[in-house]
C-alpha cells in the first residue's frame, strides 16, 4: 500500500513524500528529500527507525504534534496515513 502525504524533519518546511507500507502497522517507509526512512513496530509498543539502509536502527516513540501530524523522533508526517 502506498499513499502520498507530507513529511518534514524537525521544524523544517513540509514537503511531499510517499508513505509505503509492507505490512500496515508493523513495517512502513517514508520516502522524501532523497531519503528512505524505514520503520518497524513489533506490536508491543516498541518502534524503531533507520534512515536509509546503511544506518543503524534507533528506538523512537510516536507522538502527535500540535498541528495534528504523526511524529517519530524528528520525523513527522501528515495526511491520510493508513496505520491500522
C-alpha positions as CSV (number, residue, x, y, z in Angstrom):
1,X,0.0,0.0,0.0
2,X,1.3,3.5,-0.9
3,X,-0.1,6.9,-0.4
4,X,1.1,10.5,-1.0
5,X,1.4,12.5,2.2
6,X,3.6,15.4,3.5
7,X,6.7,15.0,5.7
8,X,9.3,17.1,7.4
9,X,12.4,16.9,9.5
10,X,12.2,18.6,12.9
11,X,10.6,22.0,12.2
12,X,11.6,22.4,8.6
13,X,9.1,23.1,5.8
14,X,6.6,20.4,4.8
15,X,7.3,18.6,1.6
16,X,5.7,15.9,-0.5
17,X,6.6,12.4,0.5
18,X,5.5,8.8,-0.1
19,X,4.2,6.5,2.6
20,X,4.7,2.9,1.7
21,X,3.6,0.0,4.0
22,X,4.8,-3.6,3.6
23,X,2.6,-4.7,6.5
24,X,0.3,-1.9,7.6
25,X,1.0,-1.1,11.3
26,X,4.2,-3.1,11.5
27,X,6.6,-2.1,8.7
28,X,6.5,1.1,6.7
29,X,8.7,3.7,4.9
30,X,8.6,7.4,4.2
31,X,10.4,8.5,1.1
32,X,11.3,12.2,0.8
33,X,14.2,14.6,0.4
34,X,16.4,11.8,-1.1
35,X,16.0,9.6,1.9
36,X,14.1,6.5,2.7
37,X,13.2,6.2,6.3
38,X,12.2,2.7,7.5
39,X,10.1,2.0,10.5
40,X,9.3,-1.2,12.3
41,X,6.7,-1.8,15.1
42,X,6.6,-5.1,16.9
43,X,3.0,-4.8,18.3
44,X,4.1,-4.3,21.9
45,X,4.6,-0.6,21.6
46,X,8.3,-0.8,20.6
47,X,9.2,1.1,17.4
48,X,12.4,1.6,15.7
49,X,13.5,3.7,12.7
50,X,16.5,4.0,10.5
51,X,17.4,6.4,7.7
52,X,18.4,4.7,4.5
53,X,19.5,1.1,4.7
54,X,23.1,1.7,5.8
55,X,22.3,3.3,9.1
56,X,21.6,1.6,12.4
57,X,18.2,1.1,13.9
58,X,17.1,3.6,16.7
59,X,14.2,3.3,19.1
60,X,11.6,6.0,18.6
61,X,8.3,7.0,20.2
62,X,5.3,8.0,18.2
63,X,3.6,11.3,19.2
64,X,1.1,13.8,17.8
65,X,2.3,17.3,17.1
66,X,0.2,20.4,17.9
67,X,-0.8,20.6,14.2
68,X,-2.1,17.1,14.0
69,X,0.9,15.4,12.4
70,X,2.2,12.0,13.5
71,X,5.9,12.2,14.5
72,X,8.6,9.6,15.2
73,X,11.5,11.4,16.8
74,X,12.4,14.3,14.5
75,X,10.4,13.0,11.5
76,X,6.8,13.9,11.1
77,X,4.1,13.0,8.5
78,X,0.6,14.4,7.9
79,X,-2.1,13.2,5.6
80,X,-4.2,10.1,5.2
81,X,-1.8,7.7,7.0
82,X,-3.1,4.1,6.9
83,X,-1.7,2.8,10.2
84,X,-4.3,0.2,11.1
